[in-house]
Amino acid sequence: YVPVGTLQTSDTNRGDSHTYSLVSGAGSTDNGFFTLSGTSLQAIDPQSMDPGTYSVRVRTEDLGGLTREEAFSITVIDDIAPEVQSITAAEGAAGNIEYTVTFNEDVQAVSSDDFTLTGTGTATGSIAGVTGSGTVFTVTVNNLSGEGNLRPDLKDANNITDASGNNAEAFNTGSSMYFDTVAPVINASSIS
């Protein structure tokens, strides 16, 4: 649970304490998304809530049993950057490697210039293109040369955003693929 507000009641009876509860009535449309813990209004599962305005109805009750009900609006904003969950490698068409990039939420504006290639040994290649939509994209790498492992990393400075305009965070722990385009050399020191 995530606290979204603290409730407080003004009462002419000094020292009177109050209890709070979510109740049905005008403005209780979104009570199911929230709970109360003492004076703390808490979102039950904020990750499942879409950005927007939510309405709850709260009852305060004093020690004498007197009550008052009030509807409150809670504005939820999405300020969480989308993240890459995984990058996995698979062989593509001849001479290509295809990497599947999976995000934790729908993203847009994914393009080749958002990625850079990281290799070991003498492995190099070129990002030929990016296809996909929503949460899953394919990064195709061609012009493979050398020998070693190669993987695409999501750059820190990229154009990828979610529906709220939050930029994706860098990612550099995806899987790589080994390849070897170096032809073997025959060394003959004595041929008879």
C-alpha positions as CSV (number, residue, x, y, z in Angstrom):
1,Y,0.0,0.0,0.0
2,V,1.2,3.5,-0.8
3,P,0.1,6.5,1.3
4,V,-1.6,9.3,-0.8
5,G,-2.8,11.5,2.0
6,T,-3.3,12.1,5.7
7,L,-6.8,12.7,7.1
8,Q,-7.4,15.2,9.9
9,T,-10.7,16.4,11.5
10,S,-11.4,19.7,13.1
11,D,-13.7,19.4,16.1
12,T,-15.0,21.9,18.6
13,N,-14.5,19.3,21.3
14,R,-10.8,19.7,22.2
15,G,-9.0,16.4,22.6
16,D,-11.7,14.4,20.8
17,S,-10.3,11.6,18.7
18,H,-11.7,10.4,15.4
19,T,-11.9,7.2,13.3
20,Y,-12.1,7.1,9.6
21,S,-13.8,4.8,7.1
22,L,-14.5,4.7,3.4
23,V,-18.3,4.8,2.8
24,S,-20.6,4.6,-0.1
25,G,-22.5,7.6,-1.4
26,A,-21.9,10.5,-3.7
27,G,-18.2,10.6,-4.6
28,S,-17.4,7.0,-3.6
29,T,-16.9,5.8,-7.2
30,D,-13.2,4.8,-6.6
31,N,-13.2,3.6,-3.0
32,G,-12.2,0.1,-4.2
33,F,-8.7,1.4,-5.2
34,F,-8.0,2.7,-1.7
35,T,-7.9,1.7,2.0
36,L,-7.4,3.4,5.3
37,S,-4.9,2.7,8.0
38,G,-5.6,5.0,10.9
39,T,-5.4,8.5,9.4
40,S,-3.5,7.4,6.3
41,L,-5.4,7.1,3.0
42,Q,-3.5,4.6,0.9
43,A,-3.6,3.3,-2.7
44,I,-4.0,-0.5,-2.7
45,D,-2.2,-1.1,-5.9
46,P,-0.9,2.1,-7.4
47,Q,0.9,0.3,-10.3
48,S,-2.5,-0.8,-11.6
49,M,-4.0,2.7,-11.6
50,D,-4.2,4.7,-14.8
51,P,-3.3,8.4,-14.6
52,G,-6.4,10.5,-13.9
53,T,-8.7,11.7,-11.1
54,Y,-10.2,9.3,-8.6
55,S,-13.0,10.0,-6.1
56,V,-13.4,8.6,-2.6
57,R,-15.9,9.2,0.2
58,V,-14.6,9.3,3.8
59,R,-16.6,9.3,7.0
60,T,-15.0,10.7,10.2
61,E,-16.6,9.7,13.5
62,D,-15.8,11.2,17.0
63,L,-15.9,9.5,20.3
64,G,-19.5,10.6,20.8
65,G,-20.6,8.8,17.6
66,L,-21.1,12.1,15.6
67,T,-20.1,11.7,11.9
68,R,-19.4,13.8,8.9
69,E,-18.9,12.5,5.4
70,E,-16.9,14.2,2.6
71,A,-15.9,13.2,-1.0
72,F,-12.3,13.8,-2.0
73,S,-10.5,13.8,-5.3
74,I,-7.1,12.2,-5.7
75,T,-5.1,12.9,-8.9
76,V,-2.8,10.1,-10.0
77,I,0.0,11.0,-12.4
78,D,2.4,8.6,-14.1
79,D,6.0,9.8,-13.5
80,I,7.6,6.4,-13.7
81,A,10.0,5.8,-16.6
82,P,9.4,2.8,-18.8
83,E,12.0,0.1,-18.3
84,V,13.4,-2.7,-20.5
85,Q,12.5,-6.0,-18.9
86,S,14.7,-8.1,-21.2
87,I,16.7,-8.2,-24.4
88,T,17.1,-11.7,-25.8
89,A,19.0,-12.8,-28.9
90,A,18.1,-15.2,-31.7
91,E,19.5,-16.0,-35.1
92,G,17.7,-14.0,-37.8
93,A,18.0,-14.3,-41.6
94,A,21.4,-15.3,-42.9
95,G,24.0,-12.9,-41.6
96,N,21.6,-11.2,-39.1
97,I,20.9,-11.4,-35.4
98,E,17.5,-10.5,-34.1
99,Y,17.2,-9.2,-30.5
100,T,13.7,-9.1,-28.9
101,V,13.4,-6.1,-26.6
102,T,10.6,-6.2,-24.0
103,F,9.5,-3.2,-22.0
104,N,7.4,-3.2,-18.8
105,E,4.7,-1.0,-20.4
106,D,3.6,0.3,-23.9
107,V,6.2,2.7,-25.4
108,Q,6.5,4.7,-28.5
109,A,9.1,6.3,-30.8
110,V,11.5,3.3,-30.7
111,S,14.1,3.6,-33.4
112,S,17.5,2.4,-34.4
113,D,19.3,5.5,-33.0
114,D,18.0,4.6,-29.4
115,F,20.4,1.6,-29.3
116,T,24.2,1.1,-29.4
117,L,26.1,-2.1,-30.0
118,T,28.5,-3.5,-27.4
119,G,30.8,-6.3,-28.5
120,T,33.7,-8.4,-27.2
121,G,36.7,-9.5,-29.2
122,T,36.6,-8.2,-32.7
123,A,32.8,-8.5,-33.1
124,T,31.0,-5.6,-34.9
125,G,27.8,-5.0,-36.7
126,S,25.2,-2.4,-37.7
127,I,21.7,-1.9,-36.4
128,A,19.6,-2.4,-39.6
129,G,16.2,-1.5,-38.1
130,V,13.7,-1.8,-35.3
131,T,10.1,-3.2,-35.7
132,G,7.3,-3.8,-33.3
133,S,4.8,-1.9,-31.1
134,G,3.5,-1.8,-27.6
135,T,5.9,-3.6,-25.3
136,V,7.8,-5.9,-27.7
137,F,10.2,-4.8,-30.4
138,T,12.8,-6.5,-32.6
139,V,16.2,-5.0,-33.2
140,T,17.8,-6.4,-36.3
141,V,21.6,-6.4,-36.5
142,N,23.4,-7.0,-39.8
143,N,26.9,-6.4,-41.4
144,L,28.3,-8.8,-38.9
145,S,32.1,-9.1,-38.9
146,G,34.8,-10.3,-36.6
147,E,34.5,-12.8,-33.8
148,G,33.0,-12.4,-30.3
149,N,29.7,-11.6,-28.6
150,L,27.5,-8.7,-29.6
151,R,24.5,-7.2,-27.9
152,P,22.3,-4.0,-28.3
153,D,22.2,-1.6,-25.3
154,L,19.5,1.0,-24.8
155,K,21.2,4.4,-24.7
156,D,20.6,6.7,-21.7
157,A,19.7,9.5,-24.1
158,N,16.9,8.0,-26.2
159,N,13.6,9.1,-27.6
160,I,11.5,6.3,-26.2
161,T,8.5,7.4,-24.1
162,D,5.4,6.0,-22.5
163,A,1.9,7.5,-22.9
164,S,2.7,10.1,-20.2
165,G,5.9,11.3,-21.9
166,N,8.3,9.6,-19.4
167,N,11.6,8.7,-21.1
168,A,12.9,5.1,-21.0
169,E,15.9,4.4,-18.8
170,A,19.1,3.0,-20.2
171,F,19.6,-0.8,-20.2
172,N,22.8,-2.7,-20.8
173,T,22.4,-6.2,-19.3
174,G,20.6,-8.0,-22.2
175,S,21.8,-11.2,-23.7
176,S,24.5,-11.3,-26.4
177,M,25.1,-13.7,-29.2
178,Y,28.4,-15.2,-30.2
179,F,29.4,-15.3,-33.9
180,D,32.6,-15.9,-35.8
181,T,33.0,-14.6,-39.4
182,V,36.8,-15.0,-39.4
183,A,37.9,-17.6,-41.9
184,P,40.3,-20.2,-40.5
185,V,43.9,-20.1,-41.7
186,I,45.9,-23.2,-42.6
187,N,49.4,-23.0,-41.5
188,A,51.6,-25.6,-43.2
189,S,55.2,-25.8,-42.2
190,S,56.1,-29.0,-43.8
191,I,54.2,-30.6,-46.7
192,S,55.6,-33.6,-48.3
